[in-house]
Amino acid sequence: MATVTTMTTEIVVCGQITLDIIPDLSRVPLTNLQIPGSFSPSGSLRIAAGGCVGNTGIALHKLGANVRLMAYVGNDMAGSLLREAVEAHCPSLGQGIGIKHGGDSPYTIVLSPSHVDRMFLHSAGLNHSFGINDIEFSSLTLRSIFHFGYPTVLPRMYADNGIELSDIMRIAREHGAITSMDLSMPNVAPEAQPDWRRLLRVVLPYVDIFIPSLEELVFMLRPAAFNSSFSTTIDRSFLESLVDELLYYGVAIGGIKLGEGGMIVKASDQKHLEAIGVSGSISGDMIYQPAYEVVVSGTTGAGDCAYAGLLYALATGANLETAAKFACAVAAHSVESPESAVGMPPAEVIRERVISGWRTLPPIF
């Protein structure tokens, strides 16, 4: 298996991508959107590359990583805009985004009316058929990290309780890559819901790094708790039981993104850690990193940016505690900027801010 040491390591971000269309609705009340025929003056319109491939990939590039994207768009206007949004950061970033003729490009309209949580209008397009044949495994090397994003919104990935997804992660590892996976909240009709716990049991033996959000993980592993407003009653033992289950299924590094609560991570046995090149980390102890104090401009993509920070830190030789700290710092920078990953500064700027005494929020436990 690969060993991560320096930033010559390539990080391949693969899976779900979407064109984010984001009108400024900060002065538009929600009620205006519920009145047929109403007219509400909005602010500027922002176009960005979103989804895991867009958010995590661009954040990694901004941090200074050697990153390559792996996704597909159609030969339509949305696809052209999506590629332009990626290539605006670096022309070579667009090389990994393939074009499929005859398919519709995925897009998401992000609606954020004044004083309410954001809402999404989403068209999956080509993401609906994304599968194992869309991945160039031969391009993976012994020094690469393969990060697969959002299988929970890619129908072929959760079909048959994750068999195709497990094949993808297994083959990526067989090509020498360190494997990583991130989720988004499943949006599957009740009659099409897979057995999410079974899916994780099938897939996670081939995943080295897995840090989903609390909401996603409770939905998949503790549905009874999810349906009883779990977020108001979480405690350390509940969180650690979730992470321990991930380690039991086979991951080397398991954890949970806690939003404004920060992040927890935990490592499995030392042999597994050394196999993926993470040194100086203590297996068996849960690490808790609180979030950093910021003035929040927007939270879209914050979890993706946190994951980018974690992978960047591990790829540059950080131990797990340092990587969790850097992940939370990157996430904090992303929510300070309305442009999320697009406004990310280089890694050195973030490190200096942490070293200079950037204050954290109070711990949640």
Contacts in CASP RR format, 6 or more apart in sequence:
PFRMAT RR
TARGET T0000
AUTHOR 0000-0000-0000
METHOD contacts of the structure
MODEL  1
MATVTTMTTEIVVCGQITLDIIPDLSRVPLTNLQIPGSFSPSGSLRIAAG
GCVGNTGIALHKLGANVRLMAYVGNDMAGSLLREAVEAHCPSLGQGIGIK
HGGDSPYTIVLSPSHVDRMFLHSAGLNHSFGINDIEFSSLTLRSIFHFGY
PTVLPRMYADNGIELSDIMRIAREHGAITSMDLSMPNVAPEAQPDWRRLL
RVVLPYVDIFIPSLEELVFMLRPAAFNSSFSTTIDRSFLESLVDELLYYG
VAIGGIKLGEGGMIVKASDQKHLEAIGVSGSISGDMIYQPAYEVVVSGTT
GAGDCAYAGLLYALATGANLETAAKFACAVAAHSVESPESAVGMPPAEVI
RERVISGWRTLPPIF
1 173 0 8 1.000
1 176 0 8 1.000
1 178 0 8 1.000
1 275 0 8 1.000
1 276 0 8 1.000
2 9 0 8 1.000
2 141 0 8 1.000
2 142 0 8 1.000
2 143 0 8 1.000
2 144 0 8 1.000
2 145 0 8 1.000
2 176 0 8 1.000
2 177 0 8 1.000
2 178 0 8 1.000
2 276 0 8 1.000
2 277 0 8 1.000
3 143 0 8 1.000
3 276 0 8 1.000
3 277 0 8 1.000
4 143 0 8 1.000
4 145 0 8 1.000
4 178 0 8 1.000
4 276 0 8 1.000
4 277 0 8 1.000
4 278 0 8 1.000
4 314 0 8 1.000
4 315 0 8 1.000
4 317 0 8 1.000
5 277 0 8 1.000
5 317 0 8 1.000
6 316 0 8 1.000
6 317 0 8 1.000
7 64 0 8 1.000
7 65 0 8 1.000
7 66 0 8 1.000
7 315 0 8 1.000
7 316 0 8 1.000
8 66 0 8 1.000
8 143 0 8 1.000
9 66 0 8 1.000
9 143 0 8 1.000
9 144 0 8 1.000
9 145 0 8 1.000
9 315 0 8 1.000
10 66 0 8 1.000
10 67 0 8 1.000
10 68 0 8 1.000
10 141 0 8 1.000
10 143 0 8 1.000
10 144 0 8 1.000
10 145 0 8 1.000
11 57 0 8 1.000
11 60 0 8 1.000
11 65 0 8 1.000
11 66 0 8 1.000
11 67 0 8 1.000
11 68 0 8 1.000
11 144 0 8 1.000
11 145 0 8 1.000
11 147 0 8 1.000
11 311 0 8 1.000
11 312 0 8 1.000
11 315 0 8 1.000
12 67 0 8 1.000
12 68 0 8 1.000
12 69 0 8 1.000
12 70 0 8 1.000
12 139 0 8 1.000
12 140 0 8 1.000
12 144 0 8 1.000
12 145 0 8 1.000
12 146 0 8 1.000
12 147 0 8 1.000
12 177 0 8 1.000
13 52 0 8 1.000
13 53 0 8 1.000
13 54 0 8 1.000
13 56 0 8 1.000
13 57 0 8 1.000
13 60 0 8 1.000
13 67 0 8 1.000
13 68 0 8 1.000
13 69 0 8 1.000
13 70 0 8 1.000
13 147 0 8 1.000
13 149 0 8 1.000
14 53 0 8 1.000
14 69 0 8 1.000
14 70 0 8 1.000
14 71 0 8 1.000
14 135 0 8 1.000
14 146 0 8 1.000
14 147 0 8 1.000
14 148 0 8 1.000
14 149 0 8 1.000
15 52 0 8 1.000
15 53 0 8 1.000
15 70 0 8 1.000
15 71 0 8 1.000
15 127 0 8 1.000
15 130 0 8 1.000
15 148 0 8 1.000
15 149 0 8 1.000
15 150 0 8 1.000
15 151 0 8 1.000
15 154 0 8 1.000
16 51 0 8 1.000
16 52 0 8 1.000
16 53 0 8 1.000
16 71 0 8 1.000
16 106 0 8 1.000
16 127 0 8 1.000
16 130 0 8 1.000
16 149 0 8 1.000
16 150 0 8 1.000
16 153 0 8 1.000
16 154 0 8 1.000
16 184 0 8 1.000
17 49 0 8 1.000
17 50 0 8 1.000
17 51 0 8 1.000
17 52 0 8 1.000
17 53 0 8 1.000
17 54 0 8 1.000
17 69 0 8 1.000
17 71 0 8 1.000
17 72 0 8 1.000
17 73 0 8 1.000
17 82 0 8 1.000
17 97 0 8 1.000
17 106 0 8 1.000
17 127 0 8 1.000
18 49 0 8 1.000
18 50 0 8 1.000
18 51 0 8 1.000
18 82 0 8 1.000
18 106 0 8 1.000
18 107 0 8 1.000
18 108 0 8 1.000
18 122 0 8 1.000
18 127 0 8 1.000
19 47 0 8 1.000
19 48 0 8 1.000
19 49 0 8 1.000
19 50 0 8 1.000
19 73 0 8 1.000
19 78 0 8 1.000
19 79 0 8 1.000
19 81 0 8 1.000
19 82 0 8 1.000
19 85 0 8 1.000
19 105 0 8 1.000
19 106 0 8 1.000
19 107 0 8 1.000
19 108 0 8 1.000
20 46 0 8 1.000
20 47 0 8 1.000
20 48 0 8 1.000
20 49 0 8 1.000
20 50 0 8 1.000
20 51 0 8 1.000
20 107 0 8 1.000
20 108 0 8 1.000
20 110 0 8 1.000
20 300 0 8 1.000
21 45 0 8 1.000
21 46 0 8 1.000
21 47 0 8 1.000
21 107 0 8 1.000
21 108 0 8 1.000
21 109 0 8 1.000
21 110 0 8 1.000
22 45 0 8 1.000
22 46 0 8 1.000
22 47 0 8 1.000
22 48 0 8 1.000
22 109 0 8 1.000
22 110 0 8 1.000
22 112 0 8 1.000
22 300 0 8 1.000
23 42 0 8 1.000
23 43 0 8 1.000
23 44 0 8 1.000
23 45 0 8 1.000
23 46 0 8 1.000
23 109 0 8 1.000
23 111 0 8 1.000
24 42 0 8 1.000
24 43 0 8 1.000
24 44 0 8 1.000
24 45 0 8 1.000
24 46 0 8 1.000
25 40 0 8 1.000
25 42 0 8 1.000
25 43 0 8 1.000
25 111 0 8 1.000
25 112 0 8 1.000
25 113 0 8 1.000
25 114 0 8 1.000
26 43 0 8 1.000
26 112 0 8 1.000
26 114 0 8 1.000
27 41 0 8 1.000
27 42 0 8 1.000
27 43 0 8 1.000
27 114 0 8 1.000
28 40 0 8 1.000
28 41 0 8 1.000
28 42 0 8 1.000
28 113 0 8 1.000
28 114 0 8 1.000
29 113 0 8 1.000
29 114 0 8 1.000
29 115 0 8 1.000
30 113 0 8 1.000
30 114 0 8 1.000
30 115 0 8 1.000
30 116 0 8 1.000
32 38 0 8 1.000
32 40 0 8 1.000
32 113 0 8 1.000
33 40 0 8 1.000
33 111 0 8 1.000
33 113 0 8 1.000
46 338 0 8 1.000
46 339 0 8 1.000
47 81 0 8 1.000
47 85 0 8 1.000
48 54 0 8 1.000
48 85 0 8 1.000
48 339 0 8 1.000
48 340 0 8 1.000
48 342 0 8 1.000
49 55 0 8 1.000
49 58 0 8 1.000
49 82 0 8 1.000
49 85 0 8 1.000
49 86 0 8 1.000
50 108 0 8 1.000
50 301 0 8 1.000
51 108 0 8 1.000
51 149 0 8 1.000
51 150 0 8 1.000
51 184 0 8 1.000
51 301 0 8 1.000
51 304 0 8 1.000
52 147 0 8 1.000
52 149 0 8 1.000
52 150 0 8 1.000
52 182 0 8 1.000
52 184 0 8 1.000
52 304 0 8 1.000
53 69 0 8 1.000
53 70 0 8 1.000
53 71 0 8 1.000
53 149 0 8 1.000
54 69 0 8 1.000
54 86 0 8 1.000
54 304 0 8 1.000
54 341 0 8 1.000
55 301 0 8 1.000
55 303 0 8 1.000
55 304 0 8 1.000
55 305 0 8 1.000
55 308 0 8 1.000
55 340 0 8 1.000
55 341 0 8 1.000
56 147 0 8 1.000
56 149 0 8 1.000
56 182 0 8 1.000
56 304 0 8 1.000
56 305 0 8 1.000
56 307 0 8 1.000
56 308 0 8 1.000
56 311 0 8 1.000
56 341 0 8 1.000
57 67 0 8 1.000
57 69 0 8 1.000
57 93 0 8 1.000
57 308 0 8 1.000
57 341 0 8 1.000
58 86 0 8 1.000
58 89 0 8 1.000
58 93 0 8 1.000
58 341 0 8 1.000
58 342 0 8 1.000
58 344 0 8 1.000
59 304 0 8 1.000
59 305 0 8 1.000
59 308 0 8 1.000
59 309 0 8 1.000
59 330 0 8 1.000
59 334 0 8 1.000
59 340 0 8 1.000
59 341 0 8 1.000
59 344 0 8 1.000
60 67 0 8 1.000
60 308 0 8 1.000
60 309 0 8 1.000
60 311 0 8 1.000
60 312 0 8 1.000
61 67 0 8 1.000
61 89 0 8 1.000
61 90 0 8 1.000
61 93 0 8 1.000
62 89 0 8 1.000
62 341 0 8 1.000
62 342 0 8 1.000
62 343 0 8 1.000
62 344 0 8 1.000
62 345 0 8 1.000
62 346 0 8 1.000
63 308 0 8 1.000
63 309 0 8 1.000
63 312 0 8 1.000
63 330 0 8 1.000
63 344 0 8 1.000
63 346 0 8 1.000
63 347 0 8 1.000
63 350 0 8 1.000
64 312 0 8 1.000
64 346 0 8 1.000
64 347 0 8 1.000
65 308 0 8 1.000
65 311 0 8 1.000
65 312 0 8 1.000
65 315 0 8 1.000
67 93 0 8 1.000
68 93 0 8 1.000
68 95 0 8 1.000
68 96 0 8 1.000
68 139 0 8 1.000
69 86 0 8 1.000
69 93 0 8 1.000
69 94 0 8 1.000
69 96 0 8 1.000
69 97 0 8 1.000
70 96 0 8 1.000
70 134 0 8 1.000
70 135 0 8 1.000
70 136 0 8 1.000
71 96 0 8 1.000
71 97 0 8 1.000
71 98 0 8 1.000
71 130 0 8 1.000
72 97 0 8 1.000
72 98 0 8 1.000
72 99 0 8 1.000
72 100 0 8 1.000
72 126 0 8 1.000
72 130 0 8 1.000
72 134 0 8 1.000
73 79 0 8 1.000
73 82 0 8 1.000
73 83 0 8 1.000
73 97 0 8 1.000
73 98 0 8 1.000
73 99 0 8 1.000
73 100 0 8 1.000
73 105 0 8 1.000
73 106 0 8 1.000
73 126 0 8 1.000
74 99 0 8 1.000
74 100 0 8 1.000
74 101 0 8 1.000
74 102 0 8 1.000
74 103 0 8 1.000
74 104 0 8 1.000
74 105 0 8 1.000
74 126 0 8 1.000
75 99 0 8 1.000
75 100 0 8 1.000
75 101 0 8 1.000
75 102 0 8 1.000
75 103 0 8 1.000
76 103 0 8 1.000
76 104 0 8 1.000
76 105 0 8 1.000
78 104 0 8 1.000
78 105 0 8 1.000
78 106 0 8 1.000
78 107 0 8 1.000
79 99 0 8 1.000
79 105 0 8 1.000
82 97 0 8 1.000
82 105 0 8 1.000
82 107 0 8 1.000
83 94 0 8 1.000
83 97 0 8 1.000
86 93 0 8 1.000
86 94 0 8 1.000
86 97 0 8 1.000
87 93 0 8 1.000
87 94 0 8 1.000
89 342 0 8 1.000
100 126 0 8 1.000
103 125 0 8 1.000
103 126 0 8 1.000
104 123 0 8 1.000
104 125 0 8 1.000
104 126 0 8 1.000
105 125 0 8 1.000
105 126 0 8 1.000
106 122 0 8 1.000
106 123 0 8 1.000
106 124 0 8 1.000
106 125 0 8 1.000
106 126 0 8 1.000
106 127 0 8 1.000
107 122 0 8 1.000
107 123 0 8 1.000
108 120 0 8 1.000
108 121 0 8 1.000
108 122 0 8 1.000
108 123 0 8 1.000
109 120 0 8 1.000
109 121 0 8 1.000
109 122 0 8 1.000
110 118 0 8 1.000
110 119 0 8 1.000
110 120 0 8 1.000
110 300 0 8 1.000
111 118 0 8 1.000
111 119 0 8 1.000
111 120 0 8 1.000
111 121 0 8 1.000
112 118 0 8 1.000
112 119 0 8 1.000
112 298 0 8 1.000
113 119 0 8 1.000
118 299 0 8 1.000
118 300 0 8 1.000
124 153 0 8 1.000
124 155 0 8 1.000
127 153 0 8 1.000
127 154 0 8 1.000
128 154 0 8 1.000
128 155 0 8 1.000
129 155 0 8 1.000
129 156 0 8 1.000
130 154 0 8 1.000
130 156 0 8 1.000
130 157 0 8 1.000
131 154 0 8 1.000
131 156 0 8 1.000
131 157 0 8 1.000
131 164 0 8 1.000
131 168 0 8 1.000
132 164 0 8 1.000
132 167 0 8 1.000
132 168 0 8 1.000
132 171 0 8 1.000
135 168 0 8 1.000
135 172 0 8 1.000
137 171 0 8 1.000
137 172 0 8 1.000
137 175 0 8 1.000
138 175 0 8 1.000
140 146 0 8 1.000
140 172 0 8 1.000
140 175 0 8 1.000
140 176 0 8 1.000
140 177 0 8 1.000
141 175 0 8 1.000
141 176 0 8 1.000
141 177 0 8 1.000
142 176 0 8 1.000
144 176 0 8 1.000
144 177 0 8 1.000
144 178 0 8 1.000
145 177 0 8 1.000
145 178 0 8 1.000
145 179 0 8 1.000
145 180 0 8 1.000
145 311 0 8 1.000
145 314 0 8 1.000
145 315 0 8 1.000
146 169 0 8 1.000
146 172 0 8 1.000
146 173 0 8 1.000
146 177 0 8 1.000
146 178 0 8 1.000
146 179 0 8 1.000
146 180 0 8 1.000
147 180 0 8 1.000
147 181 0 8 1.000
147 182 0 8 1.000
147 307 0 8 1.000
147 311 0 8 1.000
148 165 0 8 1.000
148 168 0 8 1.000
148 169 0 8 1.000
148 172 0 8 1.000
148 179 0 8 1.000
148 180 0 8 1.000
148 181 0 8 1.000
148 182 0 8 1.000
149 181 0 8 1.000
149 182 0 8 1.000
149 183 0 8 1.000
149 184 0 8 1.000
150 182 0 8 1.000
150 183 0 8 1.000
150 184 0 8 1.000
151 157 0 8 1.000
151 158 0 8 1.000
151 162 0 8 1.000
151 165 0 8 1.000
151 181 0 8 1.000
151 183 0 8 1.000
151 203 0 8 1.000
152 158 0 8 1.000
152 183 0 8 1.000
152 184 0 8 1.000
152 185 0 8 1.000
152 186 0 8 1.000
152 188 0 8 1.000
152 216 0 8 1.000
153 184 0 8 1.000
153 186 0 8 1.000
153 187 0 8 1.000
156 164 0 8 1.000
157 164 0 8 1.000
157 165 0 8 1.000
157 168 0 8 1.000
158 165 0 8 1.000
158 186 0 8 1.000
158 188 0 8 1.000
158 194 0 8 1.000
158 199 0 8 1.000
159 194 0 8 1.000
160 194 0 8 1.000
161 194 0 8 1.000
161 195 0 8 1.000
161 198 0 8 1.000
161 199 0 8 1.000
161 202 0 8 1.000
162 194 0 8 1.000
162 199 0 8 1.000
162 202 0 8 1.000
162 203 0 8 1.000
163 202 0 8 1.000
165 199 0 8 1.000
165 202 0 8 1.000
165 203 0 8 1.000
166 202 0 8 1.000
166 203 0 8 1.000
166 205 0 8 1.000
166 206 0 8 1.000
169 179 0 8 1.000
169 181 0 8 1.000
169 203 0 8 1.000
169 206 0 8 1.000
169 207 0 8 1.000
170 206 0 8 1.000
172 179 0 8 1.000
172 206 0 8 1.000
173 179 0 8 1.000
173 206 0 8 1.000
173 208 0 8 1.000
178 208 0 8 1.000
178 209 0 8 1.000
178 276 0 8 1.000
178 277 0 8 1.000
179 206 0 8 1.000
179 207 0 8 1.000
179 208 0 8 1.000
179 209 0 8 1.000
180 207 0 8 1.000
180 208 0 8 1.000
180 209 0 8 1.000
180 210 0 8 1.000
180 307 0 8 1.000
180 311 0 8 1.000
181 203 0 8 1.000
181 207 0 8 1.000
181 209 0 8 1.000
181 210 0 8 1.000
182 210 0 8 1.000
182 211 0 8 1.000
182 212 0 8 1.000
182 303 0 8 1.000
182 304 0 8 1.000
182 307 0 8 1.000
183 212 0 8 1.000
183 213 0 8 1.000
183 216 0 8 1.000
183 217 0 8 1.000
184 216 0 8 1.000
185 213 0 8 1.000
185 215 0 8 1.000
185 216 0 8 1.000
185 219 0 8 1.000
186 193 0 8 1.000
186 196 0 8 1.000
186 216 0 8 1.000
186 219 0 8 1.000
186 220 0 8 1.000
188 194 0 8 1.000
196 219 0 8 1.000
196 220 0 8 1.000
196 221 0 8 1.000
197 220 0 8 1.000
197 221 0 8 1.000
199 220 0 8 1.000
200 220 0 8 1.000
200 221 0 8 1.000
200 246 0 8 1.000
200 249 0 8 1.000
201 249 0 8 1.000
204 210 0 8 1.000
204 246 0 8 1.000
204 249 0 8 1.000
204 250 0 8 1.000
204 251 0 8 1.000
205 249 0 8 1.000
205 250 0 8 1.000
207 250 0 8 1.000
207 251 0 8 1.000
208 251 0 8 1.000
208 252 0 8 1.000
208 253 0 8 1.000
208 272 0 8 1.000
208 276 0 8 1.000
209 251 0 8 1.000
209 252 0 8 1.000
209 253 0 8 1.000
209 254 0 8 1.000
209 276 0 8 1.000
209 310 0 8 1.000
209 311 0 8 1.000
209 314 0 8 1.000
210 246 0 8 1.000
210 251 0 8 1.000
210 253 0 8 1.000
210 254 0 8 1.000
210 255 0 8 1.000
211 253 0 8 1.000
211 254 0 8 1.000
211 255 0 8 1.000
211 256 0 8 1.000
211 257 0 8 1.000
211 263 0 8 1.000
211 265 0 8 1.000
211 306 0 8 1.000
211 307 0 8 1.000
211 310 0 8 1.000
212 220 0 8 1.000
212 255 0 8 1.000
212 256 0 8 1.000
212 257 0 8 1.000
213 256 0 8 1.000
213 257 0 8 1.000
213 258 0 8 1.000
213 259 0 8 1.000
213 303 0 8 1.000
214 231 0 8 1.000
214 234 0 8 1.000
214 239 0 8 1.000
214 256 0 8 1.000
214 257 0 8 1.000
214 258 0 8 1.000
214 259 0 8 1.000
215 226 0 8 1.000
215 231 0 8 1.000
217 242 0 8 1.000
217 246 0 8 1.000
217 256 0 8 1.000
218 225 0 8 1.000
218 226 0 8 1.000
218 230 0 8 1.000
218 242 0 8 1.000
219 226 0 8 1.000
221 242 0 8 1.000
221 245 0 8 1.000
222 230 0 8 1.000
222 242 0 8 1.000
225 238 0 8 1.000
230 238 0 8 1.000
234 364 0 8 1.000
235 365 0 8 1.000
236 286 0 8 1.000
236 365 0 8 1.000
239 256 0 8 1.000
239 258 0 8 1.000
239 264 0 8 1.000
239 286 0 8 1.000
239 365 0 8 1.000
240 264 0 8 1.000
240 266 0 8 1.000
240 286 0 8 1.000
242 256 0 8 1.000
243 254 0 8 1.000
243 255 0 8 1.000
243 256 0 8 1.000
243 264 0 8 1.000
243 265 0 8 1.000
243 266 0 8 1.000
243 286 0 8 1.000
244 266 0 8 1.000
246 254 0 8 1.000
246 255 0 8 1.000
247 254 0 8 1.000
247 266 0 8 1.000
247 268 0 8 1.000
250 268 0 8 1.000
251 268 0 8 1.000
252 267 0 8 1.000
252 268 0 8 1.000
252 272 0 8 1.000
252 273 0 8 1.000
252 275 0 8 1.000
252 276 0 8 1.000
252 278 0 8 1.000
253 265 0 8 1.000
253 266 0 8 1.000
253 267 0 8 1.000
253 268 0 8 1.000
253 273 0 8 1.000
253 276 0 8 1.000
253 278 0 8 1.000
253 320 0 8 1.000
254 265 0 8 1.000
254 266 0 8 1.000
254 267 0 8 1.000
254 268 0 8 1.000
255 263 0 8 1.000
255 264 0 8 1.000
255 265 0 8 1.000
255 266 0 8 1.000
256 263 0 8 1.000
256 264 0 8 1.000
257 263 0 8 1.000
257 303 0 8 1.000
257 306 0 8 1.000
257 307 0 8 1.000
257 331 0 8 1.000
258 264 0 8 1.000
258 291 0 8 1.000
258 364 0 8 1.000
259 291 0 8 1.000
259 302 0 8 1.000
259 303 0 8 1.000
259 331 0 8 1.000
260 291 0 8 1.000
260 361 0 8 1.000
261 290 0 8 1.000
261 291 0 8 1.000
261 361 0 8 1.000
261 364 0 8 1.000
262 288 0 8 1.000
262 289 0 8 1.000
262 290 0 8 1.000
262 291 0 8 1.000
262 328 0 8 1.000
262 331 0 8 1.000
262 361 0 8 1.000
262 364 0 8 1.000
263 288 0 8 1.000
263 289 0 8 1.000
263 291 0 8 1.000
263 306 0 8 1.000
263 324 0 8 1.000
263 327 0 8 1.000
263 328 0 8 1.000
264 286 0 8 1.000
264 287 0 8 1.000
264 288 0 8 1.000
264 289 0 8 1.000
264 324 0 8 1.000
265 286 0 8 1.000
265 287 0 8 1.000
265 289 0 8 1.000
265 320 0 8 1.000
265 323 0 8 1.000
265 324 0 8 1.000
266 284 0 8 1.000
266 285 0 8 1.000
266 286 0 8 1.000
266 287 0 8 1.000
267 273 0 8 1.000
267 278 0 8 1.000
267 281 0 8 1.000
267 282 0 8 1.000
267 283 0 8 1.000
267 284 0 8 1.000
267 285 0 8 1.000
267 320 0 8 1.000
268 283 0 8 1.000
268 284 0 8 1.000
269 283 0 8 1.000
270 283 0 8 1.000
272 283 0 8 1.000
273 279 0 8 1.000
273 281 0 8 1.000
273 283 0 8 1.000
273 320 0 8 1.000
277 317 0 8 1.000
278 314 0 8 1.000
278 317 0 8 1.000
278 319 0 8 1.000
278 320 0 8 1.000
279 317 0 8 1.000
279 319 0 8 1.000
280 319 0 8 1.000
280 320 0 8 1.000
281 319 0 8 1.000
281 320 0 8 1.000
281 321 0 8 1.000
282 320 0 8 1.000
287 320 0 8 1.000
287 321 0 8 1.000
287 324 0 8 1.000
288 363 0 8 1.000
288 365 0 8 1.000
289 321 0 8 1.000
289 324 0 8 1.000
289 325 0 8 1.000
289 327 0 8 1.000
289 328 0 8 1.000
289 360 0 8 1.000
290 328 0 8 1.000
290 360 0 8 1.000
290 361 0 8 1.000
290 362 0 8 1.000
290 363 0 8 1.000
290 364 0 8 1.000
291 328 0 8 1.000
291 331 0 8 1.000
291 332 0 8 1.000
291 360 0 8 1.000
291 361 0 8 1.000
292 328 0 8 1.000
292 329 0 8 1.000
292 332 0 8 1.000
292 354 0 8 1.000
292 358 0 8 1.000
292 359 0 8 1.000
292 360 0 8 1.000
292 361 0 8 1.000
293 332 0 8 1.000
293 358 0 8 1.000
293 359 0 8 1.000
293 360 0 8 1.000
293 361 0 8 1.000
294 332 0 8 1.000
294 333 0 8 1.000
294 335 0 8 1.000
294 336 0 8 1.000
295 336 0 8 1.000
296 335 0 8 1.000
296 336 0 8 1.000
297 335 0 8 1.000
297 336 0 8 1.000
297 337 0 8 1.000
297 338 0 8 1.000
298 335 0 8 1.000
298 338 0 8 1.000
298 340 0 8 1.000
299 335 0 8 1.000
300 340 0 8 1.000
301 334 0 8 1.000
301 340 0 8 1.000
301 341 0 8 1.000
302 331 0 8 1.000
302 334 0 8 1.000
302 335 0 8 1.000
302 340 0 8 1.000
303 331 0 8 1.000
303 334 0 8 1.000
304 341 0 8 1.000
305 330 0 8 1.000
305 331 0 8 1.000
305 333 0 8 1.000
305 334 0 8 1.000
305 340 0 8 1.000
305 341 0 8 1.000
305 344 0 8 1.000
306 327 0 8 1.000
306 328 0 8 1.000
306 330 0 8 1.000
306 331 0 8 1.000
306 334 0 8 1.000
307 327 0 8 1.000
308 330 0 8 1.000
308 341 0 8 1.000
309 323 0 8 1.000
309 326 0 8 1.000
309 327 0 8 1.000
309 329 0 8 1.000
309 330 0 8 1.000
309 331 0 8 1.000
310 323 0 8 1.000
310 324 0 8 1.000
310 326 0 8 1.000
310 327 0 8 1.000
312 326 0 8 1.000
312 330 0 8 1.000
312 347 0 8 1.000
313 322 0 8 1.000
313 323 0 8 1.000
313 326 0 8 1.000
313 327 0 8 1.000
314 320 0 8 1.000
314 323 0 8 1.000
316 347 0 8 1.000
318 326 0 8 1.000
325 354 0 8 1.000
326 347 0 8 1.000
326 350 0 8 1.000
326 351 0 8 1.000
326 354 0 8 1.000
328 360 0 8 1.000
329 350 0 8 1.000
329 351 0 8 1.000
329 353 0 8 1.000
329 354 0 8 1.000
329 358 0 8 1.000
330 344 0 8 1.000
330 350 0 8 1.000
332 358 0 8 1.000
333 343 0 8 1.000
333 344 0 8 1.000
333 345 0 8 1.000
333 350 0 8 1.000
334 340 0 8 1.000
334 341 0 8 1.000
334 343 0 8 1.000
334 344 0 8 1.000
337 343 0 8 1.000
337 344 0 8 1.000
END
